[in-house]
Amino acid sequence: METLDKIKQQISENPIILYMKGSPKLPSCGFSAQAAQAMMSCGQPFAYVDILQNPDIRTELPKFANWPTFPQLWIDGELIGGCDIILEMFQKGELKPLVEETAAKYKKDDAEES
Amino acid sequence: MSTEQTIYQKLKNTFSPHVLDVINESRMHGTAREDSHFKVVIVADAFESLKLIARHRAINNCLADELSGPVHALSINAYTADEWAKAEGVVPKSPACLGGSKNEQK
């Protein structure tokens, strides 16, 4: 599959997805670590992609997203932002409700389908 | 002109900020170049009514040449004058380096 198609598929199939360096449990970058920590504090499951293991995504996603750096948080098919934005939203109390609303929305959708 | 000065001048010209601080944090990142990691604190009227992502995009666009060149990480704290007054000048600290660039294949 083309890298761009793979990215689009990941973003559409995962309502909450974090593109980061390393993994939430073993991050390889301070910015990714802070972003993953904030996401884990929200108490909902989220998908992640380690871009150090996926050099093609690392090259293509910044162009597609028009966003030059990692981490990148995508919620409901939309780029929310990088580490600074994630942390600012978390500190303002805006991140958790957004994550919870998104998780609830897709849980409901799944239930209706099955 | 150093990368730090270039970033400062470009942001100053584009946003006419009330407060502008460009901090070179490259030394926090052992293996990186001397002009690789920066933090920007900027307070400008241009950010009124812009969501966070739009503010960051405007700054990223302004510094596109630097971001596709030597600058590897750019931490942005962008505020309006009101938000800055409420924050009382307290800016979040940048994270410690975890050595990610050591493991990167270029």
Backbone of each chain as ProteinMPNN parsed JSONL, in Angstrom:
{"seq_chain_A": "METLDKIKQQISENPIILYMKGSPKLPSCGFSAQAAQAMMSCGQPFAYVDILQNPDIRTELPKFANWPTFPQLWIDGELIGGCDIILEMFQKGELKPLVEETAAKYKKDDAEES", "coords_chain_A": {"N_chain_A": [[0.844, -1.202, 0.0], [0.432, 2.258, -0.717], [2.242, 4.783, 1.056], [0.841, 7.122, 1.781], [-1.822, 6.299, 1.568], [-1.837, 4.415, 3.562], [-1.47, 6.008, 5.816], [-3.809, 7.558, 5.728], [-5.672, 5.555, 6.106], [-5.002, 4.67, 8.69], [-5.629, 6.947, 10.173], [-8.341, 7.186, 9.701], [-9.361, 4.815, 10.683], [-8.695, 4.81, 13.335], [-9.925, 6.582, 15.842], [-8.601, 8.03, 17.813], [-5.357, 8.798, 17.649], [-1.873, 8.715, 18.056], [1.011, 9.874, 16.644], [4.302, 9.208, 17.153], [7.691, 9.318, 18.579], [9.123, 6.374, 19.399], [7.41, 4.383, 21.895], [4.397, 4.725, 23.924], [5.04, 3.574, 26.427], [7.762, 3.345, 26.236], [9.129, 5.847, 25.308], [11.104, 7.664, 22.865], [11.817, 10.264, 22.86], [11.72, 13.414, 24.385], [9.579, 15.156, 23.912], [7.652, 13.537, 22.719], [7.306, 11.815, 24.857], [6.109, 13.435, 26.821], [3.737, 14.085, 25.522], [2.528, 11.551, 25.209], [2.252, 10.865, 27.868], [0.384, 12.751, 28.769], [-1.783, 11.924, 27.219], [-2.203, 9.342, 28.239], [-3.006, 9.99, 30.764], [-5.568, 10.751, 30.333], [-7.119, 8.544, 30.396], [-8.317, 6.905, 28.477], [-8.257, 4.38, 25.926], [-5.826, 4.631, 23.297], [-4.564, 4.745, 19.935], [-1.216, 4.266, 18.65], [1.584, 5.195, 16.585], [4.864, 4.316, 16.038], [7.11, 6.366, 14.743], [9.802, 6.138, 14.308], [10.16, 3.527, 13.706], [8.884, 3.427, 11.363], [9.895, 4.731, 8.798], [8.894, 5.632, 6.347], [6.385, 6.702, 6.89], [7.18, 8.698, 8.577], [8.396, 10.408, 6.786], [6.33, 11.072, 4.991], [3.997, 11.886, 6.421], [4.329, 14.54, 7.642], [4.117, 16.187, 5.355], [1.549, 15.601, 4.346], [0.06, 16.375, 6.551], [0.703, 18.999, 6.79], [2.374, 19.815, 8.837], [5.267, 20.135, 10.635], [6.639, 18.548, 12.541], [7.092, 15.902, 15.056], [5.704, 14.782, 18.206], [2.419, 13.999, 16.74], [-0.953, 14.515, 17.276], [-3.924, 13.031, 16.334], [-7.356, 13.359, 16.17], [-10.465, 12.007, 15.605], [-10.093, 12.107, 12.828], [-8.84, 14.531, 12.454], [-6.127, 16.808, 12.681], [-4.932, 17.624, 15.792], [-2.711, 18.712, 17.074], [0.75, 19.282, 18.085], [3.197, 18.488, 20.652], [3.255, 20.828, 22.351], [0.686, 21.914, 22.058], [-0.942, 19.779, 22.843], [-0.193, 19.565, 25.54], [-0.896, 22.112, 26.491], [-3.656, 22.076, 26.11], [-4.265, 19.969, 27.783], [-3.527, 21.004, 30.293], [-5.307, 23.086, 30.491], [-7.573, 21.691, 30.864], [-8.972, 20.795, 28.671], [-8.356, 18.657, 27.085], [-8.987, 16.087, 28.112], [-11.905, 15.938, 28.18], [-12.361, 16.08, 25.386], [-11.087, 13.752, 24.435], [-12.55, 11.845, 25.839], [-15.146, 12.284, 24.874], [-14.784, 11.604, 22.192], [-14.026, 8.918, 22.385], [-16.375, 7.861, 23.478], [-18.213, 8.433, 21.473], [-17.372, 6.769, 19.356], [-17.533, 4.293, 20.49], [-20.245, 4.0, 20.766], [-20.999, 4.024, 18.081], [-19.83, 1.628, 17.255], [-21.297, -0.186, 18.747], [-23.803, 0.077, 17.645], [-23.394, -0.942, 15.141], [-22.871, -3.641, 15.576]], "CA_chain_A": [[0.0, 0.0, 0.0], [1.149, 3.53, -0.709], [2.345, 5.329, 2.416], [-0.223, 8.085, 2.024], [-3.053, 5.53, 1.799], [-1.692, 3.784, 4.875], [-1.701, 7.073, 6.807], [-5.238, 7.901, 5.709], [-6.385, 4.432, 6.707], [-4.756, 4.703, 10.143], [-6.338, 8.079, 10.769], [-9.79, 6.984, 9.65], [-9.756, 3.648, 11.487], [-8.389, 5.041, 14.749], [-10.406, 7.934, 16.173], [-7.59, 8.73, 18.616], [-4.076, 8.192, 17.272], [-0.71, 9.555, 18.323], [2.247, 9.556, 15.926], [5.332, 9.606, 18.117], [8.984, 8.63, 18.529], [9.077, 5.35, 20.43], [6.066, 3.963, 22.286], [4.007, 5.406, 25.17], [5.767, 3.026, 27.579], [9.199, 3.524, 26.04], [9.293, 6.922, 24.323], [12.499, 7.96, 22.534], [11.972, 11.706, 22.698], [11.061, 14.081, 25.502], [8.306, 15.741, 23.492], [6.734, 12.401, 22.562], [7.04, 11.291, 26.197], [5.138, 14.326, 27.476], [2.461, 13.963, 24.818], [1.962, 10.243, 25.539], [1.883, 10.924, 29.287], [-0.88, 13.499, 28.847], [-2.831, 11.076, 26.64], [-2.485, 8.236, 29.162], [-3.725, 10.569, 31.902], [-6.974, 10.947, 29.968], [-7.807, 7.331, 30.818], [-8.985, 6.185, 27.384], [-7.279, 3.759, 25.025], [-5.538, 5.34, 22.053], [-3.604, 4.066, 19.063], [-0.01, 5.048, 18.389], [2.504, 4.699, 15.57], [6.252, 4.713, 16.291], [7.606, 6.786, 13.422], [11.193, 5.696, 14.135], [10.063, 2.201, 13.085], [8.168, 3.597, 10.097], [10.504, 5.912, 8.165], [8.071, 6.148, 5.241], [5.357, 7.559, 7.494], [7.884, 9.869, 9.088], [8.652, 11.31, 5.66], [5.115, 11.496, 4.276], [2.955, 12.507, 7.251], [4.447, 16.002, 7.767], [3.628, 16.834, 4.13], [0.098, 15.423, 4.328], [-0.547, 17.105, 7.678], [1.224, 20.362, 6.828], [2.853, 19.97, 10.223], [6.64, 19.688, 10.365], [7.341, 17.798, 13.586], [6.394, 14.883, 15.851], [4.499, 13.984, 17.969], [1.193, 14.565, 16.181], [-2.175, 13.881, 17.771], [-5.077, 13.1, 15.43], [-8.605, 12.924, 16.803], [-11.621, 12.026, 14.703], [-9.655, 12.466, 11.473], [-8.354, 15.907, 12.384], [-4.906, 17.061, 13.444], [-5.129, 18.5, 16.954], [-1.476, 19.465, 17.217], [1.934, 18.612, 18.599], [3.385, 18.402, 22.105], [2.884, 22.061, 23.066], [-0.774, 22.067, 22.027], [-1.489, 18.701, 23.674], [0.029, 19.911, 26.947], [-1.676, 23.295, 26.847], [-5.056, 21.648, 26.224], [-4.357, 19.134, 28.975], [-3.46, 21.864, 31.475], [-6.532, 23.888, 30.55], [-8.699, 20.796, 31.09], [-9.742, 20.626, 27.429], [-7.979, 17.437, 26.367], [-9.69, 14.917, 28.63], [-13.274, 15.857, 27.628], [-12.311, 15.79, 23.949], [-10.746, 12.336, 24.295], [-13.667, 11.052, 26.351], [-16.262, 12.417, 23.923], [-14.454, 10.849, 20.982], [-14.093, 7.492, 22.735], [-17.787, 7.52, 23.667], [-18.863, 8.513, 20.158], [-17.053, 5.595, 18.524], [-18.029, 3.123, 21.197], [-21.658, 3.961, 20.41], [-21.075, 3.623, 16.672], [-19.511, 0.198, 17.171], [-22.402, -0.942, 19.335], [-24.914, 0.092, 16.698], [-23.072, -1.79, 13.993], [-22.827, -5.066, 15.884]], "C_chain_A": [[0.878, 1.251, 0.0], [1.155, 4.102, 0.71], [1.196, 6.271, 2.736], [-1.558, 7.387, 2.308], [-3.039, 4.889, 3.186], [-1.991, 4.807, 5.971], [-3.197, 7.391, 6.891], [-6.064, 6.811, 6.374], [-6.222, 4.438, 8.236], [-5.593, 5.794, 10.812], [-7.844, 7.851, 10.762], [-10.233, 5.809, 10.527], [-9.53, 3.832, 12.979], [-8.804, 6.462, 15.14], [-9.44, 8.73, 17.049], [-6.25, 8.071, 18.318], [-2.948, 9.208, 17.435], [0.48, 9.033, 17.502], [3.4, 10.097, 16.758], [6.648, 8.875, 17.857], [9.049, 7.669, 19.701], [7.637, 4.976, 20.722], [5.688, 4.695, 23.575], [4.78, 4.892, 26.383], [7.277, 3.24, 27.464], [9.448, 4.598, 24.971], [10.778, 7.228, 24.089], [12.751, 9.458, 22.429], [11.177, 12.378, 23.804], [9.695, 14.641, 25.144], [7.247, 14.64, 23.329], [6.352, 11.838, 23.928], [5.973, 12.129, 26.896], [3.752, 14.18, 26.849], [1.768, 12.65, 25.205], [1.494, 10.215, 26.993], [0.534, 11.637, 29.453], [-2.035, 12.648, 28.321], [-3.208, 9.952, 27.599], [-3.268, 8.74, 30.371], [-5.208, 10.759, 31.606], [-7.794, 9.671, 30.189], [-8.564, 6.585, 29.729], [-7.915, 5.521, 26.513], [-7.05, 4.633, 23.785], [-4.512, 4.568, 21.246], [-2.337, 4.906, 18.972], [0.775, 4.393, 17.257], [3.887, 5.226, 15.934], [6.889, 5.082, 14.951], [9.093, 6.454, 13.215], [11.232, 4.309, 13.489], [9.416, 2.271, 11.707], [8.686, 4.829, 9.351], [9.673, 6.482, 7.016], [6.986, 7.083, 5.768], [5.998, 8.846, 8.017], [8.133, 10.896, 7.978], [7.354, 11.903, 5.113], [4.127, 12.27, 5.148], [3.114, 14.025, 7.409], [3.933, 16.752, 6.537], [2.107, 16.793, 4.083], [-0.572, 16.308, 5.382], [-0.267, 18.605, 7.613], [1.636, 20.714, 8.253], [4.246, 19.351, 10.281], [7.232, 18.689, 11.347], [6.459, 16.702, 14.209], [6.61, 15.191, 17.325], [3.386, 14.763, 17.245], [0.004, 13.782, 16.736], [-3.308, 14.122, 16.775], [-6.294, 12.57, 16.157], [-9.738, 13.094, 15.804], [-11.222, 12.565, 13.321], [-9.062, 13.852, 11.331], [-7.091, 16.062, 13.217], [-5.204, 18.055, 14.56], [-3.888, 19.344, 17.178], [-0.341, 18.602, 17.716], [1.995, 18.701, 20.119], [2.886, 19.648, 22.835], [1.369, 22.208, 23.164], [-1.433, 21.016, 22.924], [-1.368, 19.08, 25.156], [-0.81, 21.109, 27.372], [-3.152, 22.927, 27.025], [-5.257, 20.814, 27.484], [-4.406, 20.006, 30.228], [-4.712, 22.729, 31.62], [-7.765, 23.02, 30.815], [-9.544, 20.551, 29.847], [-9.495, 19.27, 26.754], [-8.832, 16.241, 26.802], [-11.128, 14.837, 28.098], [-13.297, 15.515, 26.141], [-12.054, 14.301, 23.699], [-11.92, 11.46, 24.734], [-14.868, 11.09, 25.4], [-16.014, 11.569, 22.673], [-14.562, 9.352, 21.244], [-15.552, 7.039, 22.844], [-18.519, 7.474, 22.322], [-18.621, 7.243, 19.344], [-17.458, 4.287, 19.182], [-19.489, 2.892, 20.805], [-21.829, 3.461, 18.971], [-20.838, 2.121, 16.521], [-20.689, -0.643, 17.648], [-23.572, -1.02, 18.358], [-24.668, -0.846, 15.513], [-23.221, -3.27, 14.317], [-24.183, -5.605, 16.31]], "O_chain_A": [[1.93, 1.288, 0.638], [0.198, 3.93, 1.465], [0.639, 6.228, 3.833], [-2.325, 7.819, 3.169], [-4.053, 4.824, 3.88], [-2.686, 4.501, 6.94], [-3.768, 7.48, 7.978], [-7.018, 7.086, 7.102], [-7.186, 4.235, 8.973], [-6.182, 5.585, 11.873], [-8.546, 8.262, 11.686], [-11.347, 5.808, 11.052], [-10.098, 3.105, 13.795], [-8.116, 7.428, 14.809], [-9.456, 9.961, 17.032], [-6.026, 6.919, 18.69], [-3.043, 10.364, 17.023], [0.895, 7.884, 17.659], [3.469, 11.294, 17.035], [6.722, 7.954, 17.044], [9.033, 8.088, 20.859], [6.746, 5.218, 19.908], [6.564, 5.232, 24.253], [5.136, 5.67, 27.268], [7.981, 3.308, 28.472], [9.916, 4.297, 23.873], [11.603, 7.074, 24.989], [13.808, 9.871, 21.95], [10.068, 11.946, 24.121], [8.767, 14.612, 25.952], [6.1, 14.798, 23.747], [5.209, 11.43, 24.136], [5.043, 11.587, 27.493], [2.737, 14.156, 27.545], [0.571, 12.635, 25.493], [0.468, 9.614, 27.31], [-0.339, 11.175, 30.188], [-3.125, 12.644, 28.893], [-4.388, 9.64, 27.76], [-4.09, 8.017, 30.935], [-6.013, 10.911, 32.525], [-9.024, 9.713, 30.171], [-9.377, 5.713, 30.036], [-6.805, 6.037, 26.38], [-7.97, 5.288, 23.295], [-3.694, 3.83, 21.797], [-2.375, 6.117, 19.19], [0.647, 3.195, 17.004], [4.071, 6.429, 16.119], [7.171, 4.211, 14.129], [9.587, 6.484, 12.088], [12.2, 3.953, 12.816], [9.404, 1.285, 10.971], [8.001, 5.849, 9.28], [9.738, 7.68, 6.739], [6.703, 8.121, 5.171], [5.428, 9.932, 7.909], [8.085, 12.103, 8.214], [7.29, 13.094, 4.809], [3.487, 13.208, 4.672], [2.118, 14.743, 7.32], [3.372, 17.84, 6.669], [1.454, 17.802, 3.819], [-1.622, 16.905, 5.141], [-0.921, 19.391, 8.298], [1.286, 21.767, 8.786], [4.399, 18.161, 10.004], [8.229, 18.04, 11.031], [5.265, 16.598, 13.928], [7.617, 15.809, 17.67], [3.41, 15.99, 17.154], [-0.036, 12.553, 16.673], [-3.611, 15.261, 16.42], [-6.272, 11.464, 16.697], [-9.942, 14.168, 15.238], [-11.934, 13.377, 12.73], [-8.806, 14.308, 10.217], [-6.99, 15.521, 14.318], [-5.665, 19.17, 14.317], [-3.983, 20.543, 17.441], [-0.437, 17.376, 17.77], [0.99, 18.953, 20.784], [2.171, 19.535, 23.83], [0.835, 22.577, 24.21], [-2.363, 21.322, 23.671], [-2.318, 18.932, 25.924], [-1.368, 21.13, 28.47], [-3.814, 23.392, 27.952], [-6.275, 20.93, 28.166], [-5.226, 19.778, 31.117], [-5.123, 23.062, 32.732], [-8.87, 23.539, 30.972], [-10.701, 20.146, 29.953], [-10.31, 18.799, 25.961], [-9.331, 15.483, 25.97], [-11.54, 13.782, 27.614], [-14.15, 14.751, 25.689], [-12.712, 13.673, 22.868], [-12.243, 10.464, 24.086], [-15.515, 10.072, 25.152], [-16.919, 10.905, 22.167], [-15.117, 8.608, 20.435], [-15.914, 5.967, 22.36], [-19.338, 6.589, 22.075], [-19.539, 6.708, 18.722], [-17.698, 3.29, 18.501], [-19.915, 1.766, 20.548], [-22.668, 2.609, 18.681], [-21.535, 1.436, 15.774], [-21.036, -1.661, 17.049], [-24.245, -2.046, 18.256], [-25.591, -1.451, 14.966], [-23.636, -4.063, 13.472], [-24.311, -6.794, 16.603]]}, "seq_chain_B": "MSTEQTIYQKLKNTFSPHVLDVINESRMHGTAREDSHFKVVIVADAFESLKLIARHRAINNCLADELSGPVHALSINAYTADEWAKAEGVVPKSPACLGGSKNEQK", "coords_chain_B": {"N_chain_B": [[24.131, 35.718, 9.985], [22.95, 34.146, 12.91], [21.016, 31.092, 13.351], [19.233, 31.441, 15.416], [18.984, 34.25, 15.517], [17.89, 34.686, 12.99], [15.401, 33.396, 13.227], [14.281, 34.999, 15.204], [14.166, 37.529, 13.921], [12.455, 37.004, 11.721], [10.041, 36.26, 12.96], [9.515, 38.574, 14.362], [9.153, 40.451, 12.319], [6.931, 39.373, 11.019], [4.835, 39.064, 12.926], [4.764, 41.264, 14.615], [5.246, 41.23, 17.53], [4.305, 41.684, 21.053], [5.757, 40.529, 23.063], [8.66, 38.661, 22.669], [10.581, 35.836, 22.667], [13.299, 33.938, 21.894], [14.685, 30.93, 22.41], [17.572, 29.055, 22.507], [17.707, 25.717, 22.749], [19.35, 23.682, 22.162], [21.526, 22.604, 23.462], [20.484, 20.991, 25.385], [20.197, 18.654, 24.156], [22.121, 16.212, 23.542], [23.351, 14.906, 21.192], [22.619, 16.406, 19.111], [22.79, 19.078, 16.62], [24.175, 22.423, 17.069], [22.282, 24.296, 16.435], [19.646, 23.256, 16.542], [17.441, 22.757, 18.241], [14.834, 24.696, 19.367], [13.042, 27.075, 21.379], [10.16, 29.024, 21.361], [8.705, 31.859, 22.675], [5.958, 33.787, 22.358], [4.006, 36.691, 22.163], [1.267, 38.096, 20.765], [-0.994, 40.274, 18.981], [-1.956, 39.215, 16.694], [-2.781, 36.653, 17.212], [-5.265, 36.659, 18.307], [-8.488, 35.266, 18.395], [-7.612, 33.074, 16.954], [-7.359, 29.552, 16.829], [-5.324, 27.248, 18.781], [-3.931, 25.486, 17.058], [-3.969, 26.857, 14.664], [-2.445, 29.107, 15.256], [0.048, 27.922, 15.727], [0.484, 26.827, 13.215], [0.734, 29.15, 11.682], [3.124, 30.178, 12.667], [4.857, 28.049, 12.101], [4.726, 28.165, 9.299], [5.874, 30.639, 8.801], [8.452, 30.092, 9.539], [9.287, 28.148, 7.792], [11.523, 27.643, 6.123], [13.631, 27.37, 7.942], [12.736, 25.202, 9.437], [12.791, 23.189, 7.567], [15.396, 23.042, 7.275], [18.094, 23.459, 9.39], [16.668, 23.284, 11.806], [15.321, 21.117, 14.102], [13.574, 20.687, 16.149], [10.918, 22.615, 17.346], [9.637, 24.344, 19.854], [6.618, 25.822, 20.729], [5.118, 28.525, 22.317], [2.451, 30.33, 22.183], [0.716, 33.269, 22.707], [-2.096, 35.476, 23.323], [-2.289, 38.948, 24.3], [-3.978, 39.156, 26.535], [-4.129, 36.481, 27.467], [-1.477, 36.12, 28.124], [-1.151, 37.91, 30.228], [-2.776, 36.655, 32.103], [-1.388, 34.265, 32.433], [0.754, 35.162, 33.748], [3.34, 35.31, 32.854], [4.416, 32.795, 33.117], [5.84, 30.021, 31.668], [5.501, 26.806, 30.185], [7.927, 24.279, 30.909], [10.474, 22.908, 28.774], [10.799, 19.464, 27.78], [13.111, 17.018, 29.175], [15.83, 15.62, 27.315], [15.553, 12.481, 25.655], [17.262, 11.116, 24.16], [16.516, 10.383, 21.596], [17.423, 11.097, 19.018], [19.79, 9.779, 18.78], [19.177, 7.214, 18.058], [18.198, 7.423, 15.594], [17.799, 6.719, 12.15], [19.349, 8.18, 9.538]], "CA_chain_B": [[23.177, 35.746, 11.093], [22.724, 32.811, 13.469], [19.645, 30.592, 13.184], [18.457, 32.075, 16.477], [18.685, 35.618, 15.088], [16.982, 34.607, 11.839], [14.068, 33.078, 13.754], [13.813, 36.19, 15.911], [13.827, 38.587, 12.949], [11.293, 36.609, 10.911], [8.839, 36.322, 13.798], [9.297, 39.99, 14.686], [8.613, 41.12, 11.134], [5.629, 38.832, 10.624], [3.765, 39.132, 13.935], [4.886, 42.472, 15.46], [4.85, 40.766, 18.872], [4.557, 42.46, 22.269], [6.825, 39.804, 23.75], [9.246, 37.624, 21.808], [11.773, 35.236, 23.24], [13.753, 32.759, 21.153], [15.668, 30.284, 23.287], [18.247, 27.916, 21.886], [17.765, 24.617, 23.725], [20.078, 22.582, 21.523], [22.473, 21.985, 24.406], [19.784, 19.96, 26.16], [20.072, 17.465, 23.31], [23.536, 15.912, 23.384], [23.93, 14.539, 19.908], [22.1, 17.259, 18.047], [23.592, 20.235, 16.232], [24.042, 23.577, 17.969], [21.122, 25.115, 16.085], [18.646, 22.25, 16.173], [16.266, 22.765, 19.117], [14.516, 26.051, 19.822], [11.754, 27.341, 22.018], [9.702, 30.373, 21.063], [7.599, 32.409, 23.463], [5.543, 34.936, 21.564], [2.724, 37.289, 22.538], [0.94, 38.991, 19.652], [-2.42, 40.494, 18.703], [-2.312, 38.388, 15.538], [-3.313, 35.358, 17.643], [-6.661, 36.818, 18.744], [-9.498, 34.489, 17.648], [-7.035, 31.901, 16.27], [-7.161, 28.361, 17.657], [-3.906, 26.934, 18.998], [-3.295, 24.863, 15.898], [-3.795, 27.888, 13.639], [-1.296, 29.927, 15.683], [1.277, 27.156, 15.491], [0.675, 26.719, 11.767], [1.218, 30.45, 11.186], [4.536, 30.281, 13.042], [5.579, 27.048, 11.297], [4.834, 28.661, 7.922], [6.827, 31.747, 8.83], [9.802, 29.54, 9.727], [9.351, 26.917, 6.986], [12.901, 27.42, 5.64], [14.459, 26.89, 9.062], [12.251, 23.877, 9.838], [13.227, 22.185, 6.599], [16.861, 23.08, 7.323], [18.788, 22.991, 10.599], [15.847, 23.183, 13.017], [14.779, 19.772, 14.244], [12.445, 20.783, 17.073], [10.537, 23.987, 17.665], [8.571, 24.381, 20.847], [5.946, 27.111, 20.556], [4.135, 28.997, 23.281], [1.915, 31.526, 21.535], [-0.367, 33.815, 23.518], [-2.578, 36.839, 23.13], [-1.889, 39.8, 25.431], [-4.818, 38.786, 27.681], [-3.689, 35.172, 27.978], [-0.143, 36.313, 28.702], [-1.353, 38.563, 31.522], [-3.311, 35.631, 33.011], [-0.342, 33.271, 32.697], [1.756, 35.871, 34.555], [4.684, 35.082, 32.337], [4.922, 31.442, 33.398], [5.828, 29.235, 30.437], [5.858, 25.413, 30.478], [9.323, 23.895, 30.643], [10.685, 21.896, 27.744], [11.16, 18.182, 28.394], [14.491, 16.548, 29.07], [16.082, 14.804, 26.124], [15.611, 11.037, 25.898], [18.263, 10.544, 23.266], [15.89, 9.82, 20.397], [18.18, 11.309, 17.775], [20.89, 8.801, 18.698], [18.697, 5.974, 17.451], [17.553, 7.69, 14.317], [18.533, 6.409, 10.931], [19.171, 9.316, 8.616]], "C_chain_B": [[22.972, 34.314, 11.607], [21.273, 32.39, 13.251], [18.72, 31.26, 14.199], [18.033, 33.493, 16.065], [17.721, 35.641, 13.913], [15.56, 34.353, 12.308], [13.473, 34.322, 14.411], [13.336, 37.258, 14.921], [12.56, 38.252, 12.174], [10.006, 36.734, 11.727], [8.49, 37.77, 14.121], [8.634, 40.705, 13.511], [7.198, 40.66, 10.814], [4.527, 39.151, 11.631], [3.768, 40.416, 14.775], [4.528, 42.169, 16.919], [5.111, 41.779, 19.988], [5.723, 41.858, 23.042], [7.362, 38.767, 22.773], [10.534, 37.135, 22.438], [12.113, 33.998, 22.419], [14.906, 32.15, 21.942], [16.263, 29.088, 22.564], [18.418, 26.832, 22.942], [18.565, 23.434, 23.191], [21.015, 21.874, 22.497], [21.82, 20.931, 25.282], [19.77, 18.63, 25.413], [21.463, 17.099, 22.793], [24.043, 15.725, 21.973], [23.546, 15.503, 18.796], [23.053, 18.416, 17.729], [23.326, 21.41, 17.181], [22.84, 24.451, 17.642], [19.95, 24.221, 15.671], [17.349, 22.347, 16.978], [16.02, 24.179, 19.648], [13.174, 26.086, 20.509], [11.413, 28.796, 21.731], [8.565, 30.729, 22.016], [7.2, 33.706, 22.782], [4.146, 35.393, 21.99], [2.376, 38.317, 21.468], [-0.572, 39.11, 19.472], [-2.897, 39.615, 17.55], [-2.97, 37.069, 15.945], [-4.743, 35.438, 18.181], [-7.55, 35.984, 17.824], [-8.91, 33.333, 16.828], [-6.93, 30.739, 17.265], [-5.671, 28.065, 17.764], [-3.25, 26.404, 17.732], [-3.065, 25.891, 14.798], [-2.621, 28.814, 13.984], [0.014, 29.215, 15.369], [1.554, 27.026, 13.994], [1.249, 28.019, 11.195], [2.712, 30.603, 11.48], [5.373, 29.281, 12.239], [5.767, 27.529, 9.861], [5.874, 29.762, 7.82], [8.267, 31.218, 8.867], [10.02, 28.269, 8.893], [10.782, 26.609, 6.524], [13.78, 26.831, 6.746], [14.052, 25.462, 9.453], [12.644, 22.799, 8.833], [14.754, 22.168, 6.524], [17.385, 22.585, 8.656], [17.871, 22.685, 11.777], [15.079, 21.871, 13.043], [13.551, 19.801, 15.153], [12.19, 22.242, 17.41], [9.365, 23.933, 18.631], [7.95, 25.771, 20.808], [4.987, 27.366, 21.706], [3.648, 30.341, 22.772], [0.683, 32.019, 22.273], [-0.866, 35.143, 22.957], [-2.163, 37.636, 24.373], [-2.683, 39.433, 26.696], [-4.362, 37.484, 28.328], [-2.346, 35.292, 28.692], [-0.259, 36.946, 30.091], [-1.856, 37.543, 32.545], [-2.242, 34.609, 33.399], [0.759, 33.847, 33.581], [3.173, 35.506, 34.152], [5.258, 33.705, 32.628], [4.743, 30.569, 32.154], [6.207, 27.803, 30.78], [7.316, 25.115, 30.116], [9.4, 22.87, 29.524], [11.144, 20.602, 28.402], [12.649, 17.891, 28.288], [14.629, 15.659, 27.842], [16.118, 13.325, 26.509], [16.526, 10.342, 24.896], [17.73, 9.961, 21.985], [16.746, 9.961, 19.158], [19.355, 10.34, 17.644], [20.466, 7.56, 17.919], [18.145, 6.184, 16.052], [18.453, 7.299, 13.164], [18.289, 7.535, 9.955], [19.55, 8.865, 7.22]], "O_chain_B": [[22.836, 33.382, 10.814], [20.407, 33.228, 12.998], [17.578, 31.6, 13.889], [16.879, 33.884, 16.242], [16.843, 36.501, 13.837], [14.622, 35.007, 11.852], [12.306, 34.652, 14.198], [12.248, 37.815, 15.066], [11.693, 39.106, 11.99], [9.003, 37.253, 11.238], [7.318, 38.146, 14.149], [7.681, 41.464, 13.686], [6.361, 41.457, 10.389], [3.406, 39.473, 11.239], [2.853, 40.626, 15.571], [3.616, 42.778, 17.476], [6.008, 42.616, 19.89], [6.559, 42.571, 23.598], [6.586, 38.07, 22.12], [11.451, 37.91, 22.706], [11.279, 33.104, 22.274], [15.956, 32.767, 22.118], [15.541, 28.22, 22.073], [19.17, 26.997, 23.903], [18.467, 22.321, 23.709], [21.264, 20.676, 22.363], [22.501, 20.08, 25.855], [19.379, 17.603, 25.967], [21.919, 17.598, 21.764], [25.053, 16.315, 21.59], [24.072, 15.433, 17.686], [23.993, 18.689, 18.475], [22.389, 21.39, 17.979], [22.417, 25.259, 18.469], [19.35, 24.398, 14.611], [16.274, 22.053, 16.455], [16.883, 24.776, 20.292], [12.296, 25.258, 20.264], [12.26, 29.682, 21.842], [7.59, 29.988, 22.143], [8.014, 34.619, 22.646], [3.232, 34.584, 22.152], [3.1, 39.295, 21.282], [-1.326, 38.183, 19.768], [-4.084, 39.309, 17.439], [-3.638, 36.432, 15.131], [-5.359, 34.414, 18.476], [-7.374, 36.002, 16.606], [-9.64, 32.681, 16.081], [-6.473, 30.915, 18.394], [-4.864, 28.546, 16.969], [-2.148, 26.82, 17.374], [-2.072, 25.81, 14.075], [-1.892, 29.25, 13.094], [0.952, 29.801, 14.83], [2.702, 27.102, 13.555], [2.133, 27.995, 10.338], [3.469, 31.096, 10.645], [6.456, 29.612, 11.756], [6.828, 27.333, 9.269], [6.657, 29.809, 6.871], [9.177, 31.822, 8.299], [10.838, 27.42, 9.247], [11.202, 25.453, 6.533], [14.567, 25.915, 6.51], [14.902, 24.625, 9.758], [12.812, 21.635, 9.198], [15.333, 21.367, 5.79], [17.16, 21.433, 9.026], [18.242, 21.912, 12.661], [14.301, 21.56, 12.141], [12.606, 19.038, 14.956], [13.11, 23.0, 17.717], [8.257, 23.532, 18.275], [8.658, 26.777, 20.85], [4.147, 26.526, 22.029], [4.329, 31.358, 22.905], [-0.284, 31.276, 22.446], [-0.161, 35.834, 22.222], [-1.737, 37.058, 25.373], [-2.127, 39.403, 27.794], [-4.226, 37.384, 29.547], [-2.109, 34.657, 29.719], [0.454, 36.559, 31.016], [-1.431, 37.551, 33.701], [-2.193, 34.146, 34.539], [1.596, 33.11, 34.101], [4.075, 35.407, 34.984], [6.446, 33.467, 32.413], [3.63, 30.402, 31.655], [7.123, 27.581, 31.572], [7.851, 25.64, 29.14], [8.49, 22.059, 29.351], [11.795, 20.625, 29.446], [13.351, 18.437, 27.437], [13.668, 15.032, 27.395], [16.648, 12.962, 27.559], [16.548, 9.114, 24.81], [18.391, 9.143, 21.346], [16.798, 9.05, 18.331], [19.856, 10.104, 16.544], [21.267, 6.938, 17.221], [17.682, 5.244, 15.406], [19.666, 7.507, 13.18], [17.148, 7.811, 9.587], [19.479, 9.653, 6.277]]}, "name": "protein", "num_of_chains": 2, "seq": "METLDKIKQQISENPIILYMKGSPKLPSCGFSAQAAQAMMSCGQPFAYVDILQNPDIRTELPKFANWPTFPQLWIDGELIGGCDIILEMFQKGELKPLVEETAAKYKKDDAEESMSTEQTIYQKLKNTFSPHVLDVINESRMHGTAREDSHFKVVIVADAFESLKLIARHRAINNCLADELSGPVHALSINAYTADEWAKAEGVVPKSPACLGGSKNEQK"}
